[in-house]
Amino acid sequence: MKAAEQGYVNQGLGICLEYGIGVEENDGEAFKYYLKAAEDGYMRAMHEVGRCYYYGTGTQKNYEEAFRWFCEGAEYAYTPSIYFKAKMLLNGEGCMPDQEEGIQLMEQAADNNYGKAQFELGNCYLVGKGVEENEEKAMEYFELAADNGHEQALKIIGRRRRN
């Protein structure tokens, strides 16, 4: 808080406020600090602003703004932002749908061992969304996601979470 009072803000203060770490939970204040840090160029804060707009945490849901901030974070090659940008492109949330770019970005996030992206690609291959339907490839992605601890993937392939 002292750093923030002196004009030094990163997403850390927003995380403390959002999750009640050392302070009382306050989503609205968390969003304010995420936004300030994002506007100051902090890549993780850009992602947090996008996430807040996507889920309506501390602000109104706004898919267009979420997409804009995820694009900003993706420019810095921040894998969670790449994943959300891909997801939004695949589903046309806050943007025009673009399955080709969505799949390309989802593969990029999956290649970075991001379990959510691996799981999403598994689903895409399972139903043929943006790619040719391929159950074998779907299971490969579900296995990768399970290896990265993704709960739903673990259930699909019949494994329990490793401790």
C-alpha positions as CSV (number, residue, x, y, z in Angstrom):
1,M,0.0,0.0,0.0
2,K,2.9,2.3,0.8
3,A,4.4,1.7,-2.6
4,A,1.0,2.4,-4.3
5,E,0.8,5.6,-2.3
6,Q,4.1,6.6,-3.9
7,G,2.9,5.7,-7.4
8,Y,4.5,2.3,-7.7
9,V,1.8,-0.2,-8.6
10,N,1.9,-3.7,-10.0
11,Q,-0.7,-6.5,-10.1
12,G,0.5,-7.7,-6.6
13,L,-1.7,-5.3,-4.7
14,G,-4.7,-6.2,-6.8
15,I,-4.1,-9.9,-6.1
16,C,-3.9,-9.1,-2.3
17,L,-7.2,-7.2,-2.5
18,E,-9.0,-9.7,-4.7
19,Y,-8.1,-12.7,-2.6
20,G,-7.9,-11.1,0.9
21,I,-4.2,-11.6,1.4
22,G,-3.3,-9.4,4.4
23,V,-6.3,-7.1,3.7
24,E,-10.1,-7.4,3.4
25,E,-11.3,-8.7,0.1
26,N,-12.4,-6.0,-2.3
27,D,-12.8,-6.9,-5.9
28,G,-13.6,-3.3,-7.0
29,E,-10.3,-2.0,-5.5
30,A,-8.4,-5.0,-6.9
31,F,-9.7,-4.1,-10.4
32,K,-8.7,-0.5,-9.9
33,Y,-5.1,-1.5,-9.1
34,Y,-4.9,-4.1,-11.9
35,L,-6.1,-1.5,-14.3
36,K,-3.5,1.1,-13.1
37,A,-0.7,-1.5,-13.3
38,A,-1.9,-2.6,-16.8
39,E,-1.9,0.9,-18.0
40,D,1.6,1.3,-16.7
41,G,2.7,-1.7,-18.9
42,Y,2.7,-4.7,-16.5
43,M,1.9,-7.7,-18.6
44,R,0.4,-9.8,-15.8
45,A,-1.8,-7.0,-14.8
46,M,-3.0,-6.8,-18.4
47,H,-4.1,-10.4,-18.1
48,E,-5.8,-9.7,-14.8
49,V,-7.8,-6.8,-16.2
50,G,-8.9,-9.1,-19.1
51,R,-9.9,-11.8,-16.6
52,C,-11.9,-9.3,-14.5
53,Y,-13.7,-8.0,-17.6
54,Y,-14.3,-11.6,-18.8
55,Y,-15.8,-12.8,-15.5
56,G,-17.2,-9.5,-14.2
57,T,-14.8,-9.5,-11.2
58,G,-14.8,-6.0,-9.6
59,T,-16.3,-4.5,-12.8
60,Q,-19.1,-5.2,-15.3
61,K,-18.6,-8.2,-17.7
62,N,-17.3,-6.8,-21.0
63,Y,-16.0,-9.3,-23.5
64,E,-14.8,-6.7,-25.9
65,E,-12.6,-5.1,-23.2
66,A,-11.5,-8.6,-22.0
67,F,-10.5,-9.5,-25.5
68,R,-8.6,-6.2,-25.9
69,W,-6.6,-6.8,-22.7
70,F,-5.9,-10.4,-23.4
71,C,-4.5,-9.3,-26.8
72,E,-2.3,-6.9,-25.0
73,G,-1.0,-9.6,-22.7
74,A,-0.6,-12.0,-25.6
75,E,1.7,-9.4,-27.3
76,Y,4.1,-10.1,-24.4
77,A,3.8,-13.8,-25.1
78,Y,2.1,-14.3,-21.7
79,T,0.7,-17.8,-22.0
80,P,-2.5,-17.4,-20.0
81,S,-3.4,-14.3,-22.1
82,I,-2.7,-16.3,-25.3
83,Y,-5.0,-19.0,-24.1
84,F,-7.9,-16.6,-23.4
85,K,-7.4,-14.8,-26.7
86,A,-7.5,-18.1,-28.4
87,K,-10.6,-19.2,-26.5
88,M,-12.4,-16.0,-27.3
89,L,-11.5,-16.2,-31.0
90,L,-12.8,-19.8,-31.1
91,N,-16.1,-18.8,-29.5
92,G,-16.5,-15.3,-31.0
93,E,-16.6,-13.7,-27.6
94,G,-15.9,-10.0,-27.8
95,C,-14.5,-10.4,-31.3
96,M,-15.3,-11.8,-34.7
97,P,-14.8,-15.6,-34.6
98,D,-11.6,-16.8,-36.2
99,Q,-11.1,-20.5,-35.6
100,E,-7.9,-20.7,-37.6
101,E,-6.1,-18.1,-35.5
102,G,-7.8,-19.4,-32.4
103,I,-6.4,-22.9,-33.0
104,Q,-3.0,-21.6,-33.8
105,L,-2.9,-19.6,-30.6
106,M,-4.3,-22.5,-28.6
107,E,-1.6,-24.7,-29.9
108,Q,1.0,-22.1,-28.9
109,A,-0.3,-22.1,-25.4
110,A,-0.5,-25.9,-25.3
111,D,3.1,-26.1,-26.5
112,N,4.0,-24.0,-23.4
113,N,2.5,-26.8,-21.2
114,Y,-0.6,-24.8,-20.3
115,G,-3.1,-27.5,-19.2
116,K,-6.2,-25.4,-19.9
117,A,-5.1,-25.0,-23.6
118,Q,-4.2,-28.7,-23.9
119,F,-7.7,-29.6,-22.5
120,E,-9.4,-27.1,-24.9
121,L,-7.5,-28.5,-27.9
122,G,-8.6,-32.0,-26.8
123,N,-12.2,-30.8,-26.9
124,C,-11.6,-29.2,-30.3
125,Y,-10.3,-32.4,-31.8
126,L,-13.0,-34.4,-30.1
127,V,-15.8,-32.5,-31.8
128,G,-14.0,-31.1,-34.9
129,K,-14.1,-27.4,-33.8
130,G,-11.6,-25.5,-36.0
131,V,-9.7,-28.8,-36.8
132,E,-10.6,-32.1,-38.3
133,E,-12.2,-34.4,-35.8
134,N,-9.6,-36.8,-34.5
135,E,-10.3,-38.8,-31.3
136,E,-6.8,-40.1,-31.0
137,K,-5.3,-36.6,-31.1
138,A,-8.0,-35.5,-28.6
139,M,-6.9,-38.1,-26.2
140,E,-3.2,-37.1,-26.7
141,Y,-4.1,-33.5,-25.6
142,F,-6.3,-34.8,-22.7
143,E,-3.2,-36.9,-21.6
144,L,-1.0,-33.8,-21.7
145,A,-3.5,-31.7,-19.8
146,A,-3.8,-34.5,-17.2
147,D,0.0,-34.5,-16.9
148,N,-0.3,-30.8,-16.1
149,G,-2.9,-31.5,-13.4
150,H,-6.1,-30.4,-15.3
151,E,-8.9,-31.9,-13.2
152,Q,-11.4,-32.6,-16.0
153,A,-8.7,-34.2,-18.1
154,L,-7.7,-36.4,-15.2
155,K,-11.4,-37.6,-15.0
156,I,-11.6,-38.2,-18.8
157,I,-8.5,-40.4,-18.9
158,G,-9.3,-42.1,-15.6
159,R,-6.4,-40.9,-13.5
160,R,-6.3,-39.4,-10.1
161,R,-4.4,-36.2,-9.3
162,R,-0.8,-36.8,-8.3
163,N,0.3,-35.3,-5.0
